[in-house]
């Protein structure tokens, strides 16, 4: 019952706010956030109560969905431990309190289920070459840790006063181990993508003399190191695509590929041997999310670095990584989103969840799908059918939407979601700004509660959506929800050439108004020469109804300002 109440409230929230901004947006863009689990940075909370852990993760997905983000990079592997069932790596101690403990649930499986329930894409974020850092030596000393099982594979590194441990990517058996571990995960879990982090060397001074002497094959060491990392990426790509061709492979390289005029920083190509430009050119990654964690006025500047990545995408997807954890970056986030769109990037990703937990993104007023990757799949799912609506509660305006659900889920050309569109008119074009919600394909019904209706008629239709966010060519039939109480009120003054004020009680009034378009309004209370802001809201094209709780004795009249059309109207009691 609790889940149902939560779902109803969530749907109500969207019904009231989905048209809160009439500004057009890009049709599709990735809006991602990193959810860090290493050191419990974002999740799990500091408790071994596993029900509390699950509750906290649900709250994260609720919040991510409410912001109209669409992608989560969920950290499933770090410090040589994992948050899923693996025959390669031990289980993280953050769930049970001990390394390789036996939890009552599978965190990655639970995260995948919740992400898809919330209409979100989820990528398993894995720290690849770096296998330990920090002070949690119970992890490092555990006999199941890779440093204990295969000490010849692991190199201890001291840098900037910190101690860390890295797998040696110059060893073919290490590359085989990493790629096999990831492939097993892809086989066992319904993730949408794999997100590679620390897919690099720690720096120039790395003690790989043995592997270079044995496998260098005459290459200059710098070139050989770059080749090792590129070979590892390619090996991962080939193996996971052979298992699931639709899986998305991405990576988060450091922010600067190579230094240029006006762009000087630690660079990926020569310092840590990430030839990510080559990965893009060869098509062995589907997307890159470079860590461009600088501000607008930093050196290097965010725009300069971002532009260089976008201009060298080689037709692959570039998602700009934004350092939301930095105080000087936070005020510029909306500008960065706008820049991303102007430069035709495929979206943005925020590092990390806790740093945007309380953010409301003005740029994300409507839902949208992650950026398309046409090289993966061009198949369209079958269309939904037999879409019907029924009224289940006459007094509370509760409606039930039902449709046929006879498709098989799982493969990339099947139905994974149903896209519910809320249209202003029954014959309206299905624009992205009308996307109301994404519903798991396991469902064949939805309950809507419209507690504060703004108009008489609501029009809904469905489209099927597959794993790669391809929509069915055809939509379902359009269903109409009619709110009887609203109809009766509207019929009192059907033309509504001017806004109409209806007194219901001494402290409750209603405003009926007609608008030619979606636009923002401001309502001001007038008392003598005083002016009091009562509310700002958005009206929809057509007839609108607003119920207000105000004491009319405090005002002589109300004035409405229409932002787009620059008109105003005064209502006297």
C-alpha positions as CSV (number, residue, x, y, z in Angstrom):
1,X,0.0,0.0,0.0
2,X,2.9,2.4,0.8
3,X,4.4,1.9,-2.7
4,X,1.0,2.6,-4.2
5,X,0.5,5.8,-2.2
6,X,4.0,6.9,-3.1
7,X,3.3,6.2,-6.8
8,X,0.0,8.1,-6.7
9,X,1.6,11.1,-5.1
10,X,4.4,11.1,-7.6
11,X,2.1,10.9,-10.6
12,X,0.0,13.8,-9.1
13,X,3.2,15.8,-8.8
14,X,3.9,15.4,-12.5
15,X,0.3,16.0,-13.6
16,X,0.4,19.4,-11.9
17,X,3.9,20.4,-13.0
18,X,4.6,18.7,-16.3
19,X,3.6,21.9,-18.2
20,X,5.4,24.2,-15.7
21,X,7.7,25.6,-18.4
22,X,6.7,26.1,-22.0
23,X,10.3,26.6,-23.2
24,X,11.4,24.1,-25.9
25,X,14.3,21.8,-25.1
26,X,16.5,19.5,-27.1
27,X,14.6,16.5,-28.2
28,X,16.9,13.9,-26.6
29,X,19.9,14.4,-24.3
30,X,21.6,12.4,-21.6
31,X,21.2,13.8,-18.1
32,X,23.3,11.7,-15.9
33,X,24.5,11.6,-12.3
34,X,27.3,9.6,-10.7
35,X,26.1,7.7,-7.6
36,X,29.3,6.9,-5.7
37,X,29.4,4.0,-3.3
38,X,33.2,3.9,-2.6
39,X,33.7,5.2,1.0
40,X,29.8,5.4,1.1
41,X,30.0,8.8,-0.5
42,X,26.4,8.8,-1.8
43,X,25.2,5.3,-0.9
44,X,24.8,3.1,1.1
45,X,24.1,5.2,4.3
46,X,26.2,4.5,7.4
47,X,24.2,1.5,8.6
48,X,24.2,-2.2,8.1
49,X,20.4,-2.3,8.3
50,X,19.7,-3.6,4.8
51,X,16.1,-2.4,4.7
52,X,17.3,1.1,5.5
53,X,19.9,0.8,2.7
54,X,17.2,-0.2,0.2
55,X,15.0,2.6,1.4
56,X,17.8,5.1,0.9
57,X,18.5,3.9,-2.6
58,X,14.8,4.2,-3.5
59,X,14.9,7.8,-2.2
60,X,17.8,8.5,-4.5
61,X,16.0,7.2,-7.5
62,X,12.8,9.1,-6.5
63,X,14.9,12.3,-6.3
64,X,16.8,11.7,-9.6
65,X,13.5,11.1,-11.4
66,X,11.9,14.2,-9.9
67,X,14.7,16.3,-11.4
68,X,14.0,14.9,-14.9
69,X,17.4,13.3,-15.1
70,X,17.4,10.1,-17.1
71,X,20.7,8.2,-16.4
72,X,22.5,6.9,-13.3
73,X,26.1,5.8,-13.3
74,X,25.9,3.5,-10.3
75,X,29.2,2.6,-8.7
76,X,29.2,-1.2,-8.6
77,X,32.9,-1.9,-8.2
78,X,35.7,-0.1,-6.3
79,X,38.9,-1.0,-4.3
80,X,38.8,-4.5,-5.6
81,X,35.3,-5.3,-4.2
82,X,31.9,-5.3,-5.9
83,X,28.3,-4.8,-5.1
84,X,27.0,-7.8,-7.1
85,X,27.5,-11.5,-7.3
86,X,30.9,-12.2,-8.9
87,X,33.1,-15.2,-9.2
88,X,36.1,-12.8,-9.6
89,X,35.9,-10.1,-6.9
90,X,34.8,-10.3,-3.2
91,X,31.7,-8.5,-2.0
92,X,31.9,-5.0,-0.6
93,X,31.9,-4.6,3.2
94,X,29.6,-1.6,3.0
95,X,26.5,-3.8,3.0
96,X,27.1,-6.3,5.7
97,X,30.1,-4.9,7.6
98,X,32.6,-7.6,6.4
99,X,34.4,-8.2,3.2
100,X,32.8,-10.9,1.1
101,X,29.8,-11.1,3.5
102,X,26.4,-12.6,2.6
103,X,23.8,-9.9,2.2
104,X,20.1,-10.4,2.2
105,X,19.8,-8.7,-1.2
106,X,21.8,-8.1,-4.3
107,X,22.6,-4.3,-4.4
108,X,23.2,-4.1,-8.2
109,X,20.1,-6.2,-8.9
110,X,18.0,-4.0,-6.6
111,X,19.5,-0.8,-8.2
112,X,18.6,-2.1,-11.7
113,X,15.1,-3.0,-10.7
114,X,14.5,0.4,-9.1
115,X,16.1,2.4,-11.9
116,X,13.9,0.7,-14.5
117,X,10.9,1.1,-12.3
118,X,11.6,4.8,-12.2
119,X,12.2,5.0,-16.0
120,X,15.9,5.6,-15.6
121,X,18.8,4.1,-17.5
122,X,21.5,2.6,-15.3
123,X,25.2,1.9,-16.1
124,X,27.4,-0.1,-13.8
125,X,30.3,2.1,-12.9
126,X,33.5,0.2,-12.3
127,X,36.9,1.3,-11.1
128,X,39.0,-0.7,-13.5
129,X,42.8,-0.6,-13.0
130,X,43.0,1.0,-9.6
131,X,42.2,-1.8,-7.1
132,X,42.7,-0.1,-3.7
133,X,43.2,3.2,-2.1
134,X,42.3,4.7,1.3
135,X,42.7,3.4,4.8
136,X,40.2,0.5,4.9
137,X,43.0,-2.1,5.2
138,X,40.5,-4.8,6.1
139,X,39.7,-4.8,2.4
140,X,43.3,-4.9,1.2
141,X,44.3,-7.6,3.6
142,X,41.3,-9.9,2.9
143,X,42.5,-13.2,1.4
144,X,39.9,-12.8,-1.4
145,X,41.3,-9.4,-2.5
146,X,43.2,-9.5,-5.8
147,X,46.3,-8.2,-4.2
148,X,46.4,-11.3,-2.0
149,X,45.4,-13.8,-4.6
150,X,47.6,-12.4,-7.4
151,X,50.3,-10.3,-5.9
152,X,52.3,-10.4,-9.1
153,X,49.6,-8.6,-10.9
154,X,49.4,-5.6,-8.5
155,X,51.8,-2.7,-8.2
156,X,51.9,-0.4,-5.1
157,X,52.1,3.3,-6.0
158,X,53.0,6.3,-3.9
159,X,51.9,9.7,-5.3
160,X,51.2,13.0,-3.7
161,X,51.6,11.5,-0.2
162,X,49.0,8.8,-0.9
163,X,49.4,5.1,-1.2
164,X,47.3,3.1,-3.7
165,X,47.4,-0.2,-5.5
166,X,47.0,-0.8,-9.3
167,X,46.6,-3.8,-11.5
168,X,49.3,-3.9,-14.2
169,X,47.5,-3.5,-17.5
170,X,50.7,-4.5,-19.3
171,X,50.0,-8.1,-18.4
172,X,47.7,-9.9,-20.8
173,X,46.3,-12.0,-18.0
174,X,45.3,-8.8,-16.2
175,X,43.4,-7.6,-19.2
176,X,41.8,-11.0,-19.6
177,X,40.7,-11.0,-15.9
178,X,39.2,-7.5,-16.0
179,X,37.3,-8.1,-19.3
180,X,36.0,-11.5,-18.1
181,X,34.8,-10.0,-14.8
182,X,32.8,-7.3,-16.6
183,X,31.4,-9.7,-19.1
184,X,30.1,-12.0,-16.3
185,X,28.4,-8.9,-14.8
186,X,26.8,-8.0,-18.2
187,X,25.6,-11.6,-18.6
188,X,24.0,-11.7,-15.1
189,X,22.4,-8.3,-14.8
190,X,20.0,-6.2,-16.9
191,X,22.2,-3.1,-16.9
192,X,21.9,-0.6,-19.7
193,X,25.6,0.2,-19.9
194,X,29.1,-0.3,-18.4
195,X,30.9,2.8,-17.2
196,X,34.7,2.5,-17.0
197,X,36.6,4.7,-14.5
198,X,40.3,4.6,-13.6
199,X,40.9,3.0,-17.0
200,X,44.4,4.4,-17.0
201,X,47.8,4.3,-15.3
202,X,48.4,6.3,-12.1
203,X,51.1,8.4,-13.8
204,X,54.5,8.3,-15.5
205,X,56.5,6.8,-12.6
206,X,54.9,3.3,-12.5
207,X,56.9,0.2,-11.7
208,X,56.0,-2.0,-14.7
209,X,59.6,-2.9,-15.6
210,X,58.8,-6.7,-15.6
211,X,55.8,-6.5,-17.9
212,X,57.4,-4.1,-20.3
213,X,60.5,-6.3,-20.6
214,X,58.4,-9.3,-21.3
215,X,55.7,-7.8,-23.5
216,X,57.0,-4.5,-24.8
217,X,57.8,-5.9,-28.2
218,X,60.2,-3.0,-29.1
219,X,57.6,-0.3,-28.6
220,X,58.5,3.0,-26.8
221,X,57.2,2.5,-23.2
222,X,54.7,5.4,-23.5
223,X,53.2,4.0,-26.7
224,X,53.1,0.5,-25.2
225,X,51.2,1.8,-22.1
226,X,48.7,3.6,-24.3
227,X,48.3,0.4,-26.4
228,X,47.7,-1.7,-23.2
229,X,44.8,0.6,-22.1
230,X,43.3,0.8,-25.6
231,X,43.6,-3.0,-26.0
232,X,41.8,-3.4,-22.6
233,X,39.0,-1.2,-23.7
234,X,38.7,-3.0,-27.0
235,X,38.7,-6.4,-25.3
236,X,35.9,-5.3,-22.9
237,X,33.9,-3.9,-25.8
238,X,34.2,-7.1,-27.9
239,X,33.3,-9.4,-25.1
240,X,30.2,-7.6,-23.7
241,X,28.8,-6.8,-27.2
242,X,29.1,-10.5,-28.0
243,X,26.9,-11.2,-25.0
244,X,24.4,-8.2,-25.4
245,X,24.9,-6.2,-28.5
246,X,22.8,-3.3,-27.3
247,X,24.9,-2.7,-24.1
248,X,26.4,0.8,-24.0
249,X,30.1,1.0,-23.1
250,X,31.3,4.3,-21.8
251,X,34.4,5.7,-20.0
252,X,35.2,8.8,-17.8
253,X,38.7,9.9,-18.8
254,X,40.4,12.8,-17.1
255,X,39.3,16.2,-18.4
256,X,42.1,17.2,-20.7
257,X,43.1,14.9,-23.5
258,X,46.2,16.9,-24.6
259,X,47.2,20.4,-23.5
260,X,46.6,23.2,-26.0
261,X,46.7,27.0,-26.0
262,X,44.4,28.2,-23.2
263,X,44.0,24.7,-21.9
264,X,46.7,23.5,-19.5
265,X,46.2,20.7,-17.0
266,X,47.1,17.1,-16.2
267,X,46.6,15.4,-19.5
268,X,45.2,12.0,-20.3
269,X,47.3,11.2,-23.4
270,X,50.8,11.5,-22.0
271,X,50.5,11.5,-18.2
272,X,48.2,8.5,-17.6
273,X,48.2,7.0,-21.1
274,X,44.5,7.3,-21.9
275,X,44.3,7.6,-25.7
276,X,40.5,8.2,-25.5
277,X,40.5,10.0,-28.8
278,X,41.6,6.7,-30.3
279,X,38.8,4.8,-28.6
280,X,36.3,7.2,-30.2
281,X,38.0,7.0,-33.6
282,X,37.9,3.2,-33.6
283,X,34.4,3.0,-32.2
284,X,35.3,0.8,-29.2
285,X,33.3,3.0,-26.9
286,X,29.8,4.3,-27.3
287,X,30.2,7.4,-25.2
288,X,32.8,9.4,-23.3
289,X,32.0,11.4,-20.2
290,X,35.2,13.5,-19.7
291,X,35.7,14.8,-16.2
292,X,35.6,18.6,-17.1
293,X,35.5,19.6,-13.5
294,X,36.5,23.3,-14.0
295,X,34.3,26.4,-13.9
296,X,33.5,28.9,-16.5
297,X,36.3,31.3,-15.5
298,X,38.9,28.6,-14.4
299,X,42.1,27.8,-16.2
300,X,41.5,25.7,-18.2
301,X,38.0,27.0,-18.9
302,X,35.1,24.6,-19.0
303,X,33.9,25.8,-22.4
304,X,37.4,25.5,-24.0
305,X,37.9,21.9,-22.8
306,X,34.3,20.9,-23.6
307,X,34.4,22.3,-27.1
308,X,37.6,20.4,-27.9
309,X,36.0,17.1,-26.8
310,X,32.8,17.7,-28.9
311,X,34.8,18.6,-32.0
312,X,36.7,15.3,-31.8
313,X,33.9,12.9,-31.1
314,X,34.3,10.9,-34.3
315,X,30.5,10.4,-34.4
316,X,30.3,8.9,-30.9
317,X,28.5,10.4,-27.9
318,X,30.1,13.0,-25.7
319,X,28.5,13.6,-22.3
320,X,30.1,16.6,-20.5
321,X,31.2,15.7,-16.9
322,X,30.4,18.7,-14.6
323,X,32.2,19.0,-11.2
324,X,29.1,19.9,-9.2
325,X,31.1,19.3,-6.0
326,X,33.0,22.5,-6.5
327,X,31.6,25.7,-5.1
328,X,32.8,27.8,-8.0
329,X,31.1,25.4,-10.5
330,X,27.6,25.2,-8.9
331,X,26.5,28.8,-9.9
332,X,27.5,28.0,-13.5
333,X,25.6,24.7,-14.0
334,X,22.7,26.1,-15.9
335,X,25.1,28.0,-18.2
336,X,27.0,24.7,-18.7
337,X,23.8,22.9,-19.7
338,X,23.0,25.7,-22.2
339,X,26.5,25.5,-23.6
340,X,26.2,21.7,-23.9
341,X,23.1,22.2,-26.1
342,X,24.5,25.0,-28.2
343,X,27.6,22.9,-29.0
344,X,25.5,19.8,-29.8
345,X,27.0,17.7,-27.0
346,X,24.9,14.6,-26.1
347,X,24.3,15.8,-22.6
348,X,25.8,16.3,-19.2
349,X,26.7,14.2,-16.2
350,X,27.0,15.6,-12.6
351,X,29.7,14.5,-10.1
352,X,28.1,13.5,-7.8
353,X,24.7,12.8,-6.5
354,X,25.1,14.3,-3.0
355,X,26.2,17.5,-4.6
356,X,23.0,17.9,-6.7
357,X,20.6,16.3,-4.2
358,X,18.9,19.6,-3.5
359,X,19.3,21.2,-6.9
360,X,16.3,22.0,-9.1
361,X,17.4,22.3,-12.8
362,X,15.5,25.0,-14.6
363,X,16.9,23.6,-17.9
364,X,15.2,20.3,-17.2
365,X,11.6,21.3,-17.1
366,X,10.4,18.4,-19.3
367,X,11.4,14.8,-19.4
368,X,13.5,13.4,-22.3
369,X,15.2,10.2,-23.3
370,X,19.0,9.7,-23.2
371,X,20.9,10.7,-26.3
372,X,20.4,8.3,-29.2
373,X,23.1,6.0,-30.4
374,X,21.9,5.0,-33.9
375,X,24.9,2.7,-34.5
376,X,23.6,0.3,-31.8
377,X,20.1,-0.5,-33.0
378,X,17.5,0.8,-35.4
379,X,14.7,-1.6,-34.4
380,X,11.3,-0.2,-33.2
381,X,9.1,-2.0,-30.8
382,X,5.5,-3.0,-31.4
383,X,2.8,-0.4,-30.7
384,X,0.6,-0.6,-27.6
385,X,-3.1,-1.3,-28.1
386,X,-6.5,-1.2,-26.4
387,X,-5.8,1.9,-24.3
388,X,-8.9,2.6,-22.1
389,X,-9.7,4.8,-19.2
390,X,-12.3,4.4,-16.4
391,X,-13.2,6.5,-13.4
392,X,-12.7,4.7,-10.1
393,X,-13.7,7.4,-7.6
394,X,-16.2,10.1,-8.5
395,X,-15.5,12.3,-5.6
396,X,-11.7,12.3,-5.7
397,X,-11.1,12.4,-9.4
398,X,-9.2,9.1,-9.5
399,X,-8.9,7.4,-12.9
400,X,-7.6,4.0,-14.0
401,X,-5.7,3.7,-17.3
402,X,-5.4,0.2,-18.8
403,X,-3.8,-1.3,-21.9
404,X,-2.7,-4.6,-23.4
405,X,0.6,-5.9,-22.2
406,X,1.6,-9.0,-24.3
407,X,5.1,-8.3,-25.2
408,X,8.3,-10.0,-24.2
409,X,10.9,-7.9,-22.3
410,X,14.7,-8.3,-22.3
411,X,16.1,-8.0,-25.8
412,X,16.8,-4.6,-27.4
413,X,13.9,-4.8,-29.8
414,X,11.3,-5.6,-27.2
415,X,9.2,-3.3,-25.0
416,X,11.0,-2.1,-21.9
417,X,8.8,0.9,-21.1
418,X,5.5,2.6,-22.0
419,X,5.8,6.3,-22.6
420,X,2.7,8.1,-21.4
421,X,2.0,11.4,-23.1
422,X,-0.2,14.1,-21.7
423,X,-1.5,16.1,-24.7
424,X,-3.1,19.6,-24.7
425,X,-5.5,18.5,-27.4
426,X,-6.6,15.1,-28.7
427,X,-5.0,15.7,-32.1
428,X,-1.7,17.3,-30.8
429,X,1.6,16.1,-32.1
430,X,3.5,13.9,-29.6
431,X,6.3,16.4,-28.7
432,X,8.9,15.5,-26.1
433,X,7.6,18.3,-23.8
434,X,4.3,16.3,-23.4
435,X,6.1,13.2,-22.1
436,X,4.4,12.6,-18.8
437,X,5.9,9.5,-17.4
438,X,7.8,6.3,-18.3
439,X,6.1,3.1,-17.0
440,X,7.8,-0.3,-16.7
441,X,6.7,-2.8,-19.4
442,X,5.7,-5.2,-16.6
443,X,2.7,-3.0,-15.9
444,X,-0.5,-2.8,-17.9
445,X,-2.3,-0.2,-15.8
446,X,-1.8,3.1,-14.0
447,X,-3.9,5.0,-11.5
448,X,-4.0,8.8,-11.7
449,X,-5.2,11.0,-8.9
450,X,-6.1,14.6,-10.0
451,X,-6.7,16.4,-6.8
452,X,-6.4,19.9,-8.1
453,X,-7.5,19.9,-11.8
454,X,-6.8,22.9,-13.9
455,X,-9.0,22.0,-16.9
456,X,-12.0,19.9,-17.9
457,X,-10.3,17.4,-20.3
458,X,-7.0,15.6,-20.1
459,X,-5.8,13.6,-23.2
460,X,-3.4,10.7,-22.8
461,X,-1.8,8.2,-25.2
462,X,0.9,5.6,-25.1
463,X,3.9,4.6,-27.1
464,X,6.1,1.6,-26.6
465,X,9.8,2.2,-25.9
466,X,12.6,-0.4,-26.1
467,X,15.9,-0.6,-24.2
468,X,17.6,1.9,-26.5
469,X,14.7,4.4,-26.2
470,X,13.4,3.8,-29.7
471,X,9.7,4.5,-29.7
472,X,7.0,2.5,-31.5
473,X,6.2,4.1,-34.9
474,X,2.5,4.3,-34.0
475,X,0.9,5.5,-30.8
476,X,-2.1,4.0,-29.1
477,X,-5.5,5.6,-29.3
478,X,-6.0,8.8,-27.4
479,X,-8.1,8.5,-24.2
480,X,-9.9,11.4,-22.6
481,X,-10.3,12.1,-18.9
482,X,-13.1,14.4,-18.1
483,X,-13.4,16.1,-14.7
484,X,-17.1,16.5,-14.1
485,X,-16.8,19.2,-11.4
486,X,-14.6,21.2,-13.7
487,X,-17.1,20.8,-16.6
488,X,-19.9,22.2,-14.5
489,X,-17.9,25.2,-13.4
490,X,-16.7,25.9,-16.9
491,X,-20.2,25.7,-18.3
492,X,-21.2,28.6,-16.0
493,X,-19.2,30.9,-18.3
494,X,-18.3,28.8,-21.3
495,X,-16.7,31.6,-23.4
496,X,-14.4,32.8,-20.7
497,X,-13.3,35.8,-22.7
498,X,-12.1,37.3,-19.4
499,X,-10.9,35.5,-16.3
500,X,-13.8,34.8,-13.9
501,X,-13.7,34.8,-10.1
502,X,-16.0,32.4,-8.2
503,X,-16.5,32.8,-4.5
504,X,-16.8,29.4,-2.8
505,X,-16.4,30.2,0.9
506,X,-15.1,33.3,2.8
507,X,-11.5,32.1,2.5
508,X,-11.7,30.1,-0.7
509,X,-12.1,31.4,-4.3
510,X,-11.6,29.9,-7.7
511,X,-10.4,31.5,-10.9
512,X,-11.5,30.3,-14.3
513,X,-9.6,31.6,-17.3
514,X,-8.9,30.8,-20.9
515,X,-5.5,30.9,-22.6
516,X,-4.5,30.6,-26.2
517,X,-1.1,29.0,-25.2
518,X,0.9,27.6,-22.4
519,X,2.3,30.6,-20.4
520,X,3.3,31.8,-17.0
521,X,1.0,33.9,-14.9
522,X,1.5,35.9,-11.7
523,X,-1.3,36.6,-9.3
524,X,-1.1,39.8,-7.2
525,X,-3.5,40.7,-4.3
526,X,-4.4,44.5,-4.2
527,X,-5.3,46.4,-1.1
528,X,-5.3,50.2,-1.5
529,X,-1.8,51.0,-2.8
530,X,-0.3,47.7,-1.4
531,X,0.6,44.8,-3.7
532,X,1.0,41.2,-2.4
533,X,2.4,38.4,-4.5
534,X,0.0,35.5,-4.1
535,X,1.4,32.9,-6.5
536,X,3.1,32.3,-9.8
537,X,1.9,29.3,-11.9
538,X,1.5,28.1,-15.5
539,X,-1.7,28.0,-17.5
540,X,-2.3,25.5,-20.3
541,X,-3.7,26.2,-23.7
542,X,-7.5,26.1,-23.2
543,X,-9.6,26.4,-20.1
544,X,-7.9,26.5,-16.7
545,X,-9.1,26.4,-13.1
546,X,-7.2,27.6,-10.0
547,X,-8.5,27.0,-6.4
548,X,-7.1,29.6,-3.9
549,X,-7.1,29.6,-0.1
550,X,-7.1,33.4,0.7
551,X,-8.9,35.6,3.1
552,X,-10.8,38.0,0.7
553,X,-11.2,40.5,3.5
554,X,-7.5,41.3,3.1
555,X,-7.8,42.4,-0.5
556,X,-9.9,44.7,-2.7
557,X,-9.2,42.9,-5.9
558,X,-6.8,40.4,-7.6
559,X,-4.7,41.2,-10.7
560,X,-3.4,38.6,-13.1
561,X,-0.3,39.2,-15.3
562,X,0.3,37.0,-18.4
563,X,4.0,36.7,-19.1
564,X,4.1,35.7,-22.8
565,X,1.2,37.8,-24.1
566,X,1.9,40.8,-21.8
567,X,-1.7,41.2,-20.9
568,X,-3.3,41.6,-17.5
569,X,-6.7,41.3,-16.0
570,X,-8.2,42.6,-12.7
571,X,-10.8,40.6,-10.7
572,X,-12.9,42.4,-8.0
573,X,-14.7,40.6,-5.2
